[in-house]
Amino acid sequence: LLTRDPGAYKLPSFNDVPRDLRVGLMQRVANPFAVHSSKAVGEPPLFLGFSVFMALRDAVRAARVEHLGASAHAHFTLHSPATSERLRMACADRFARMAVELNGRGDVGSYVPKGSF
């Protein structure tokens, strides 16, 4: 691990995996430091981050109900990472709808602002 602290840690992505990755399991190795023989450490931070994404999605859903009069159960797509551009367009407020109408590119949820990936 080459980061200074947990705040600077970046989750590995597909680009971080080497082309040739060979993994082997160690046989009959005692680990006295593991809690009940557990080996995993990644789930708690992953799901803490996921809870933030779900909170953002719920906030977008509330905005869509307010701006569109849509049902709270109406489906919409919000891709990760939830950038400010994606969140704004997903809210489907008056200005987001105007941007889509000016460009003639389908519905608000499918619009991708220039510079987004």
Secondary structure, 3 states (H helix, E strand, C coil): CCCCCHHHCCCCCHHHCCCCCCCCCCCCCCCCCCHHHCCCCCHHHHHHHHHHHHHHHHHHHHHHHHHHCCCCCCCCCCCCCCCHHHHHHHHCCHHHHHHHHHHCCCCHHHCCCCCCC
